[in-house]
Amino acid sequence: MKPILYSPTETTFAHNGIGVLTDCVSCVVTEERNGAFELEMAYPVDGAFYTSIVVDAIIKAKPNETKGDQLFRVYSVSRPINCIVTVSAEHISYQLSHIPVSPFSSNSLADALAKVKSRSVGNNPFSFSTSMSSTAAMSISVPSSCRSCLLGSEGSILDVYGGEYEWDNYNVLLHRQRGADNGVVICYGKNLIDLTQEESIADVVTGIYPYWTGGEGDLVQLPEKVVQVQSAYSYPRIQAVDMTQEFDGKPTAEQLREKANEFISRSGIGTPKVCLTVDFVQLWQTAGYEDIAGLERVGLCDTVTVRFDRLGVDAKAKVNKTVYDCLAERYEKIELGDSISNITDTILAQETEIKAAPSLSIVEQAIQTATAAITGASGGYVVLSPSENPQEILIMNTPNINTATKVWRWNSGGLGYSGNGYGGPYDTAITMDGQIVGRFIAALTIAGNQIISGRIQSPTKPEVYFDLDGGVMACNELVSSTNSSTKIKITVGKSDDNLRDEVHIFYGTERVIRINPEGNGNLEIQFSNGYSVMLWDAGWMGFYTPAGGTPIMIRNDKIEFGLPVYDRNGKEIKGA
């Protein structure tokens, strides 16, 4: 969808506000797990709504493939570069940073969220909810912002209870797990293009020194001082940990030891970090894979499996960041982290980053996928059939024609592949008479005397297509031009204030006619000189002048004049 612009004071967003930003150059939304959620847009200085894009204005845009439209408040508009400005906006939930909360204490997650709302100073338009039923003590000892109470580093709701936030305009939801593991696999020979592996022990800790401190030098520590962490590293790396906030009162040594072991268990501090940097093709966004898109799609906080047998990689990783192109309606980048892997002999806390390749063209993606599949292939059997005076070459997953299920067959009739055994069908093939059959064909250029197709469709803008069977052409813009100065351009888009299609006809750069169907049977035709014609479903036709006022009304049986009309002799004409 195209982003929509609203005034800074707007409170309802079911309309098109100031206008639809159809002329924006680019618009991307970046969202991180329990982190940043921002929009960045490039807009021309000669755009229709340039002067209305100001700090504090609100932009509504689609942030990912599954979530509804979200609101972003502009906080920066850059100086023009090449007549283009960069507009930076943050999700409307950042407003929580400017709503203070009075100090409070709580013994459960539900109560803590309720008190963030009830202890807010001034108006708080946000709602807070959770699907978790966690119980633990927490307290906010000094006035703080709502946002810092929710996900500030130490002592916040996120720090105490864990979980994953979902920001849905003015609704804040805390899930135990926001995403899901749908069995998506990224592996060599399928969609994995490249992978690098790096292990670091910079943050590895082999033990912690827990302590509790009270007033006037009161200190509780363990007799053994240090709680060891199971680790493969031979030299000590000890970290002191203040656990005072974990207790309502002075703990015993045993209670302190128990809390220390809980800290070690949930933090994973005894394990090294293994980074995987992976390039992969997002198959669910690739033309030709529509039938499996639902099986391959991933989103923020989802869990996927990364496999690369040559490096011994078999890791589960969570999507930690997405970068979404609002105009193309596809991801530009996906990053994963917090992996559980068998890269080493122990369970590791990993940071895994997956960088997608949406900038590649369809052809480049197809070439890389094919290259990965072919270069990564291993095994297989080459059979000449029959063995004496062979007439064809077979490449199969077993040496026996009767048991093979994956078969490449090359003979005088052509070359073909079957995933159903020697007898076929061969749905990928090149025949001797020049026919090419394939479920997905990618090419830099296709030239021919005739192209026969049921539907020609854009892979990134499905609303743009030619339906040759149905005789329908759908597009955002149709241009007819003999030279640069004489041009007729027809565009179809949303009007400024209503959800309906319009037709605009241009001569050169000037719009000369605007046809506006109102959806109730009425039709308005506007001309560049300020005149307009309105056709009503009741049979009336009205002519409007540039000055406005009452129109001239015509029906099949009468004429009514809202403005004086004179004949050539200066005598006023009365309607009949």
C-alpha positions as CSV (number, residue, x, y, z in Angstrom):
1,M,0.0,0.0,0.0
2,K,1.0,3.6,-0.4
3,P,1.7,5.5,2.9
4,I,-1.0,8.0,4.0
5,L,-0.2,11.3,5.7
6,Y,-2.1,12.8,8.6
7,S,-1.8,16.0,10.6
8,P,0.0,15.9,14.0
9,T,-3.3,16.3,15.9
10,E,-5.3,13.6,14.0
11,T,-6.9,11.0,16.3
12,T,-8.9,8.9,13.8
13,F,-7.3,7.2,10.9
14,A,-10.1,5.5,9.0
15,H,-9.9,8.1,6.2
16,N,-7.2,9.3,3.9
17,G,-6.2,12.2,6.0
18,I,-4.1,14.9,4.2
19,G,-3.6,12.6,1.3
20,V,-2.1,9.3,0.0
21,L,1.7,9.7,-0.7
22,T,1.5,8.1,-4.1
23,D,4.6,10.1,-5.3
24,C,7.0,9.0,-2.6
25,V,10.2,7.5,-3.9
26,S,10.7,4.8,-1.3
27,C,9.3,3.8,2.1
28,V,10.8,1.1,4.4
29,V,9.9,0.0,7.9
30,T,12.5,-1.6,10.2
31,E,11.3,-3.6,13.3
32,E,13.5,-5.3,15.8
33,R,12.5,-7.9,18.4
34,N,11.8,-5.9,21.6
35,G,13.6,-3.0,19.9
36,A,13.4,-0.4,17.3
37,F,10.3,0.1,15.1
38,E,10.8,3.0,12.6
39,L,9.9,4.2,9.1
40,E,12.1,5.9,6.6
41,M,10.7,7.5,3.5
42,A,12.2,9.4,0.5
43,Y,10.0,12.1,-0.9
44,P,10.4,14.6,-3.7
45,V,10.3,18.3,-2.9
46,D,7.9,18.8,-5.8
47,G,5.5,16.1,-4.5
48,A,1.9,17.0,-3.9
49,F,2.2,16.9,-0.1
50,Y,5.8,18.0,0.5
51,T,4.8,21.1,2.5
52,S,2.6,19.1,4.8
53,I,5.3,16.6,5.8
54,V,6.5,18.2,9.0
55,V,7.9,17.1,12.3
56,D,5.1,15.4,14.4
57,A,3.0,14.6,11.4
58,I,1.7,11.0,11.3
59,I,2.3,8.5,8.5
60,K,0.3,5.3,8.2
61,A,2.1,2.4,6.4
62,K,2.1,-1.4,6.2
63,P,5.1,-2.7,8.3
64,N,5.3,-6.3,7.2
65,E,3.5,-9.1,5.4
66,T,1.1,-10.0,8.1
67,K,0.3,-6.9,10.3
68,G,-2.2,-4.3,9.6
69,D,-1.4,-0.7,8.9
70,Q,0.7,1.1,11.6
71,L,1.1,4.7,12.6
72,F,4.5,6.4,12.6
73,R,5.2,10.0,13.9
74,V,7.7,12.0,11.9
75,Y,10.7,13.2,14.0
76,S,13.1,14.3,11.3
77,V,12.9,15.7,7.7
78,S,16.3,16.1,6.1
79,R,17.6,18.8,3.8
80,P,16.9,18.1,0.1
81,I,19.5,16.2,-1.8
82,N,18.9,16.0,-5.5
83,C,15.4,17.4,-4.8
84,I,14.6,14.4,-2.4
85,V,14.2,14.6,1.3
86,T,14.6,11.7,3.8
87,V,11.7,11.5,6.3
88,S,12.3,9.6,9.5
89,A,9.4,8.5,11.7
90,E,9.1,6.3,14.8
91,H,6.2,4.0,15.7
92,I,3.4,5.7,17.6
93,S,4.3,3.5,20.6
94,Y,7.4,5.7,21.1
95,Q,4.9,8.2,22.5
96,L,5.1,6.1,25.7
97,S,8.6,7.6,26.3
98,H,6.8,10.9,27.0
99,I,4.2,9.6,29.4
100,P,5.5,9.5,33.0
101,V,4.5,6.8,35.5
102,S,4.5,7.2,39.3
103,P,6.5,4.7,41.4
104,F,4.8,1.4,42.1
105,S,5.4,-2.2,43.2
106,S,3.8,-5.4,41.9
107,N,3.9,-9.2,42.4
108,S,2.6,-10.3,39.0
109,L,2.9,-9.4,35.3
110,A,-0.8,-8.6,34.8
111,D,-0.7,-6.3,37.8
112,A,2.4,-4.5,36.6
113,L,0.9,-3.8,33.2
114,A,-2.3,-2.5,34.9
115,K,-0.3,-0.2,37.1
116,V,1.7,1.2,34.1
117,K,-1.7,2.4,32.9
118,S,-3.3,3.4,36.2
119,R,-0.1,5.2,37.5
120,S,0.4,7.2,34.3
121,V,0.5,10.9,34.8
122,G,-1.8,12.7,32.4
123,N,-3.7,11.1,29.5
124,N,-2.5,7.6,28.4
125,P,-4.3,6.5,25.2
126,F,-2.5,3.1,25.2
127,S,-3.9,-0.3,26.3
128,F,-1.7,-3.1,27.8
129,S,-2.4,-6.8,27.7
130,T,-0.6,-10.1,28.0
131,S,-1.1,-13.8,27.4
132,M,1.4,-14.7,30.2
133,S,0.5,-15.4,33.8
134,S,3.9,-14.8,35.4
135,T,4.3,-14.0,39.1
136,A,7.4,-12.3,40.4
137,A,8.1,-9.2,42.4
138,M,9.2,-5.9,40.7
139,S,9.2,-2.3,41.6
140,I,9.7,1.1,40.0
141,S,11.3,3.2,42.8
142,V,11.4,6.6,41.0
143,P,9.2,8.3,38.4
144,S,9.9,6.8,35.0
145,S,8.4,6.8,31.5
146,C,6.0,4.2,30.4
147,R,8.4,2.8,27.8
148,S,11.3,2.5,30.3
149,C,8.9,0.6,32.7
150,L,8.0,-1.8,29.8
151,L,11.4,-2.5,28.4
152,G,14.1,-0.6,30.2
153,S,17.3,-2.6,30.8
154,E,17.3,-3.4,34.6
155,G,14.1,-3.9,36.7
156,S,11.7,-3.4,33.8
157,I,8.7,-5.6,33.0
158,L,10.7,-7.2,30.2
159,D,13.7,-7.8,32.4
160,V,11.7,-9.3,35.2
161,Y,9.1,-11.4,33.3
162,G,10.6,-11.9,29.9
163,G,8.5,-12.2,26.7
164,E,8.3,-10.5,23.3
165,Y,6.4,-7.3,22.7
166,E,4.0,-6.7,19.8
167,W,3.3,-3.0,19.1
168,D,0.0,-2.6,17.4
169,N,-0.7,1.1,17.1
170,Y,-2.1,2.1,20.6
171,N,-2.2,-1.5,21.8
172,V,0.8,-3.0,23.6
173,L,0.8,-6.8,23.8
174,L,3.4,-8.9,25.7
175,H,3.6,-12.5,24.4
176,R,5.7,-15.4,25.9
177,Q,6.5,-16.1,22.2
178,R,5.3,-13.7,19.6
179,G,6.3,-15.9,16.6
180,A,6.2,-19.6,15.9
181,D,8.3,-22.4,14.5
182,N,6.5,-23.4,11.3
183,G,9.2,-25.9,10.2
184,V,10.9,-23.5,7.7
185,V,14.4,-24.7,6.7
186,I,17.2,-22.7,5.2
187,C,19.6,-25.2,3.7
188,Y,22.3,-25.6,1.1
189,G,21.0,-26.7,-2.3
190,K,17.5,-25.2,-1.6
191,N,17.6,-21.5,-0.7
192,L,20.9,-21.0,1.1
193,I,23.4,-19.0,-1.0
194,D,26.3,-18.4,1.4
195,L,27.2,-18.9,5.1
196,T,30.1,-17.8,7.3
197,Q,30.7,-19.0,10.8
198,E,32.6,-17.2,13.6
199,E,33.0,-18.1,17.3
200,S,33.8,-15.6,20.0
201,I,34.5,-16.0,23.7
202,A,34.7,-12.3,24.5
203,D,31.6,-12.4,26.7
204,V,32.1,-15.9,28.1
205,V,31.9,-16.2,31.9
206,T,33.1,-19.3,33.8
207,G,31.6,-18.3,37.2
208,I,29.7,-15.5,39.0
209,Y,30.2,-13.9,42.4
210,P,26.6,-13.2,43.7
211,Y,25.9,-10.9,46.6
212,W,23.1,-9.0,48.4
213,T,23.6,-5.7,50.0
214,G,21.5,-3.8,52.5
215,G,21.9,-0.5,54.3
216,E,24.9,0.4,56.5
217,G,27.2,-2.1,54.9
218,D,25.0,-5.2,55.4
219,L,26.3,-7.8,53.0
220,V,25.3,-11.4,52.2
221,Q,27.6,-13.6,50.1
222,L,28.2,-17.3,49.7
223,P,30.8,-19.2,51.8
224,E,32.4,-20.4,48.6
225,K,32.1,-16.9,47.1
226,V,31.8,-18.1,43.4
227,V,29.1,-20.3,41.7
228,Q,30.9,-22.1,38.8
229,V,29.4,-22.3,35.4
230,Q,29.9,-25.4,33.3
231,S,32.4,-24.4,30.6
232,A,35.0,-25.9,28.4
233,Y,37.5,-23.0,29.1
234,S,40.4,-23.7,31.4
235,Y,41.1,-20.2,32.8
236,P,38.7,-18.4,35.1
237,R,36.5,-15.5,34.0
238,I,34.5,-14.4,37.1
239,Q,31.7,-11.8,37.0
240,A,30.3,-10.1,40.2
241,V,26.5,-10.0,40.1
242,D,24.4,-7.7,42.4
243,M,21.3,-9.7,43.3
244,T,19.8,-7.3,45.8
245,Q,16.7,-6.6,43.6
246,E,15.9,-10.3,43.5
247,F,14.8,-10.3,47.2
248,D,12.2,-8.3,49.2
249,G,14.4,-8.7,52.4
250,K,17.7,-10.1,53.5
251,P,18.2,-13.6,52.0
252,T,20.0,-16.6,53.4
253,A,23.1,-18.0,51.7
254,E,21.0,-20.9,50.4
255,Q,18.4,-18.5,48.9
256,L,21.2,-16.4,47.3
257,R,22.8,-19.6,45.8
258,E,19.4,-20.6,44.4
259,K,18.9,-17.2,42.7
260,A,22.4,-17.4,41.3
261,N,21.8,-20.7,39.7
262,E,18.5,-19.4,38.2
263,F,20.5,-16.4,36.8
264,I,23.1,-18.7,35.2
265,S,20.3,-20.9,33.7
266,R,18.4,-18.1,32.0
267,S,21.4,-16.0,30.9
268,G,23.5,-18.6,29.2
269,I,26.6,-16.7,30.2
270,G,28.9,-19.8,30.2
271,T,28.6,-20.4,26.5
272,P,30.5,-18.8,23.6
273,K,28.7,-16.8,20.9
274,V,28.7,-18.3,17.4
275,C,27.8,-16.0,14.6
276,L,26.4,-17.3,11.4
277,T,26.1,-14.8,8.5
278,V,23.8,-16.3,5.8
279,D,22.7,-15.1,2.4
280,F,19.5,-16.8,1.3
281,V,16.7,-16.5,-1.3
282,Q,13.3,-15.7,0.2
283,L,11.4,-18.2,-1.8
284,W,7.9,-17.1,-0.6
285,Q,8.6,-13.7,-2.3
286,T,9.8,-15.3,-5.6
287,A,7.6,-15.8,-8.6
288,G,7.0,-19.4,-9.4
289,Y,6.8,-20.5,-5.7
290,E,3.3,-19.3,-5.0
291,D,2.1,-22.8,-4.2
292,I,4.6,-23.2,-1.3
293,A,4.7,-19.5,-0.1
294,G,2.7,-20.4,3.0
295,L,5.2,-23.1,3.9
296,E,8.3,-20.9,3.5
297,R,7.2,-17.5,4.9
298,V,8.8,-16.2,8.0
299,G,8.2,-13.0,10.1
300,L,9.5,-11.3,13.2
301,C,10.1,-13.6,16.1
302,D,9.5,-16.7,14.1
303,T,12.0,-19.6,14.5
304,V,13.7,-21.2,11.5
305,T,16.3,-24.0,11.0
306,V,19.6,-23.3,9.3
307,R,21.5,-26.3,7.9
308,F,24.8,-26.6,6.2
309,D,26.2,-30.1,6.4
310,R,29.7,-29.2,5.2
311,L,30.2,-27.0,8.2
312,G,28.2,-29.2,10.6
313,V,25.6,-26.5,11.1
314,D,22.2,-27.5,12.2
315,A,20.8,-24.4,14.1
316,K,17.5,-23.1,15.2
317,A,17.4,-19.3,15.1
318,K,14.8,-16.6,15.8
319,V,14.0,-13.8,13.5
320,N,15.2,-10.7,15.3
321,K,14.9,-8.0,12.7
322,T,12.9,-7.3,9.5
323,V,13.3,-4.5,7.0
324,Y,10.1,-4.2,4.9
325,D,9.6,-2.3,1.6
326,C,6.1,-0.8,2.0
327,L,5.8,0.1,-1.7
328,A,7.0,-3.3,-3.2
329,E,5.3,-5.1,-0.2
330,R,8.3,-7.4,0.3
331,Y,11.1,-7.8,2.8
332,E,14.5,-6.2,2.0
333,K,16.3,-7.9,4.8
334,I,15.7,-10.5,7.6
335,E,18.1,-11.1,10.5
336,L,18.1,-14.0,12.9
337,G,19.6,-14.6,16.4
338,D,19.3,-16.3,19.7
339,S,20.1,-19.7,18.1
340,I,20.3,-23.2,19.6
341,S,22.8,-25.2,17.5
342,N,25.0,-28.3,17.3
343,I,27.9,-26.3,15.9
344,T,29.8,-27.2,19.1
345,D,29.3,-30.1,21.5
346,T,27.3,-27.9,24.0
347,I,24.1,-25.9,23.8
348,L,25.2,-22.5,22.7
349,A,23.7,-19.0,23.0
350,Q,24.2,-17.8,19.5
351,E,23.8,-14.6,17.5
352,T,22.8,-15.6,14.0
353,E,22.3,-13.0,11.2
354,I,20.6,-13.8,8.0
355,K,20.7,-11.3,5.3
356,A,18.3,-11.8,2.5
357,A,18.9,-10.9,-1.1
358,P,15.8,-9.1,-2.3
359,S,17.8,-6.6,-4.2
360,L,18.6,-9.3,-6.7
361,S,16.5,-9.6,-9.8
362,I,14.3,-12.6,-10.4
363,V,16.8,-13.9,-12.9
364,E,19.8,-13.4,-10.5
365,Q,17.9,-15.1,-7.7
366,A,17.1,-18.0,-10.1
367,I,20.7,-18.3,-11.2
368,Q,22.0,-18.3,-7.6
369,T,19.4,-20.9,-6.6
370,A,20.3,-23.1,-9.5
371,T,24.0,-22.7,-8.9
372,A,23.6,-23.7,-5.3
373,A,21.6,-26.7,-6.1
374,I,24.0,-28.0,-8.9
375,T,27.3,-27.2,-7.1
376,G,25.9,-28.7,-3.8
377,A,24.7,-31.9,-5.4
378,S,26.3,-35.1,-4.2
379,G,25.7,-38.8,-5.0
380,G,23.5,-40.0,-7.9
381,Y,24.1,-42.6,-10.6
382,V,24.8,-42.1,-14.3
383,V,23.3,-45.0,-16.4
384,L,23.6,-45.7,-20.1
385,S,20.4,-47.4,-21.3
386,P,20.4,-50.0,-22.6
387,S,23.8,-51.1,-21.6
388,E,24.6,-52.3,-25.1
389,N,24.1,-49.8,-27.9
390,P,22.8,-47.2,-25.5
391,Q,20.1,-44.8,-26.7
392,E,19.8,-42.5,-23.7
393,I,21.7,-41.1,-20.7
394,L,20.0,-41.4,-17.3
395,I,21.0,-39.6,-14.1
396,M,19.1,-41.1,-11.2
397,N,19.0,-41.2,-7.4
398,T,19.3,-45.0,-7.5
399,P,21.1,-47.2,-10.1
400,N,17.9,-49.1,-11.0
401,I,15.4,-47.7,-13.4
402,N,12.6,-49.5,-11.6
403,T,13.4,-48.0,-8.2
404,A,14.6,-44.5,-9.1
405,T,12.2,-41.6,-8.2
406,K,14.4,-38.6,-9.4
407,V,15.4,-39.0,-13.0
408,W,17.1,-36.9,-15.6
409,R,16.6,-38.5,-19.0
410,W,18.4,-37.4,-22.2
411,N,17.8,-39.1,-25.6
412,S,17.0,-38.2,-29.2
413,G,13.6,-36.8,-28.1
414,G,15.1,-34.2,-25.8
415,L,16.2,-33.6,-22.2
416,G,13.8,-33.9,-19.2
417,Y,13.5,-34.3,-15.4
418,S,10.9,-36.3,-13.5
419,G,10.3,-36.5,-9.8
420,N,8.0,-39.5,-10.3
421,G,10.4,-42.1,-11.7
422,Y,11.5,-43.2,-15.2
423,G,7.9,-43.2,-16.6
424,G,7.4,-39.5,-15.8
425,P,5.7,-37.1,-16.2
426,Y,8.6,-34.9,-17.2
427,D,7.5,-31.4,-16.2
428,T,10.9,-29.9,-16.8
429,A,12.0,-30.6,-20.4
430,I,13.5,-29.4,-23.6
431,T,12.2,-31.4,-26.6
432,M,13.7,-32.0,-30.0
433,D,11.1,-29.9,-31.7
434,G,12.1,-26.8,-29.8
435,Q,9.6,-26.8,-26.9
436,I,10.7,-25.8,-23.4
437,V,8.6,-26.9,-20.5
438,G,9.1,-25.7,-16.9
439,R,7.2,-24.6,-13.8
440,F,9.4,-21.6,-13.4
441,I,11.5,-20.1,-16.3
442,A,13.8,-17.1,-15.7
443,A,15.5,-15.2,-18.5
444,L,17.2,-11.8,-19.0
445,T,15.4,-11.4,-22.4
446,I,12.7,-13.3,-24.1
447,A,12.3,-12.5,-27.8
448,G,9.8,-14.1,-30.2
449,N,7.3,-13.7,-32.9
450,Q,4.4,-14.5,-30.6
451,I,3.9,-14.9,-26.9
452,I,0.8,-16.9,-25.8
453,S,-0.1,-16.4,-22.2
454,G,-3.2,-16.5,-20.0
455,R,-1.9,-13.8,-17.6
456,I,1.2,-11.6,-17.6
457,Q,1.7,-10.3,-14.1
458,S,4.3,-8.3,-12.1
459,P,6.0,-10.3,-9.4
460,T,6.3,-7.4,-7.0
461,K,3.0,-5.6,-7.8
462,P,0.3,-8.3,-8.3
463,E,-2.2,-5.5,-9.0
464,V,-0.5,-4.9,-12.4
465,Y,-1.3,-7.5,-15.0
466,F,-2.6,-8.3,-18.5
467,D,-5.3,-11.0,-18.4
468,L,-5.3,-12.1,-22.1
469,D,-8.0,-14.7,-21.6
470,G,-10.4,-12.3,-19.8
471,G,-9.4,-9.3,-21.9
472,V,-8.5,-7.2,-18.8
473,M,-5.5,-4.9,-18.4
474,A,-4.9,-3.5,-14.9
475,C,-2.1,-1.0,-14.2
476,N,-1.3,2.0,-12.0
477,E,-0.4,4.2,-15.0
478,L,-0.9,4.1,-18.7
479,V,1.2,6.5,-20.8
480,S,0.9,7.3,-24.5
481,S,3.6,9.6,-25.9
482,T,4.9,10.7,-29.3
483,N,7.5,12.9,-27.7
484,S,8.4,14.4,-24.3
485,S,6.2,17.5,-24.7
486,T,3.0,15.9,-25.9
487,K,1.9,13.1,-23.6
488,I,-1.4,11.6,-22.6
489,K,-1.1,9.8,-19.3
490,I,-3.9,7.9,-17.6
491,T,-3.4,6.9,-14.0
492,V,-5.6,4.9,-11.7
493,G,-5.3,5.5,-7.9
494,K,-7.0,6.6,-4.7
495,S,-8.6,10.0,-4.3
496,D,-7.5,12.3,-1.5
497,D,-10.5,11.8,0.7
498,N,-12.3,8.6,-0.4
499,L,-11.3,5.0,-1.1
500,R,-12.2,4.9,-4.8
501,D,-10.4,4.7,-8.2
502,E,-9.9,7.8,-10.3
503,V,-8.7,8.4,-13.9
504,H,-6.3,11.3,-14.6
505,I,-5.5,12.4,-18.2
506,F,-2.4,14.6,-18.7
507,Y,-1.2,16.6,-21.7
508,G,2.5,16.9,-21.1
509,T,2.8,17.5,-17.4
510,E,-0.5,19.3,-17.0
511,R,-3.6,17.3,-15.8
512,V,-6.4,18.3,-18.1
513,I,-9.2,15.9,-17.1
514,R,-9.9,14.1,-13.8
515,I,-12.7,11.5,-13.8
516,N,-13.9,10.7,-10.3
517,P,-16.5,7.9,-9.8
518,E,-18.1,8.5,-6.4
519,G,-19.3,4.9,-5.8
520,N,-23.0,5.9,-5.4
521,G,-23.8,6.1,-9.1
522,N,-22.6,9.7,-9.5
523,L,-19.7,10.7,-11.8
524,E,-17.6,13.9,-11.6
525,I,-15.5,15.1,-14.5
526,Q,-13.1,18.0,-13.7
527,F,-11.2,20.1,-16.3
528,S,-7.9,22.0,-16.0
529,N,-9.5,25.4,-16.4
530,G,-11.7,25.0,-13.3
531,Y,-14.9,23.8,-15.0
532,S,-16.4,20.5,-14.1
533,V,-19.4,18.3,-15.0
534,M,-21.3,16.2,-12.5
535,L,-23.5,13.3,-13.6
536,W,-26.1,12.2,-11.0
537,D,-27.7,8.8,-11.1
538,A,-31.1,10.5,-11.0
539,G,-30.6,11.6,-14.6
540,W,-29.3,15.1,-13.9
541,M,-26.2,16.7,-15.4
542,G,-24.6,19.7,-13.8
543,F,-22.1,22.2,-15.1
544,Y,-19.9,24.0,-12.6
545,T,-18.0,27.2,-13.2
546,P,-14.5,28.0,-11.8
547,A,-16.1,30.4,-9.3
548,G,-18.2,27.6,-7.8
549,G,-21.7,28.4,-6.7
550,T,-24.9,26.9,-7.8
551,P,-24.5,24.7,-10.9
552,I,-26.4,24.7,-14.2
553,M,-28.6,21.7,-14.0
554,I,-29.9,19.8,-17.1
555,R,-32.3,16.9,-17.2
556,N,-34.1,15.4,-20.2
557,D,-37.3,17.4,-19.4
558,K,-36.0,20.7,-17.9
559,I,-33.1,23.1,-17.4
560,E,-32.4,24.9,-14.1
561,F,-30.0,27.8,-13.7
562,G,-28.4,28.6,-10.4
563,L,-26.4,31.4,-12.0
564,P,-27.6,34.0,-14.5
565,V,-27.4,32.9,-18.1
566,Y,-27.7,35.5,-21.0
567,D,-28.2,35.2,-24.7
568,R,-26.2,37.1,-27.3
569,N,-28.4,40.1,-26.9
570,G,-27.8,40.3,-23.1
571,K,-31.3,39.0,-22.2
572,E,-31.4,36.6,-19.3
573,I,-32.5,33.0,-20.1
574,K,-34.8,31.4,-17.7
575,G,-34.8,27.6,-17.1
576,A,-37.8,25.5,-18.1
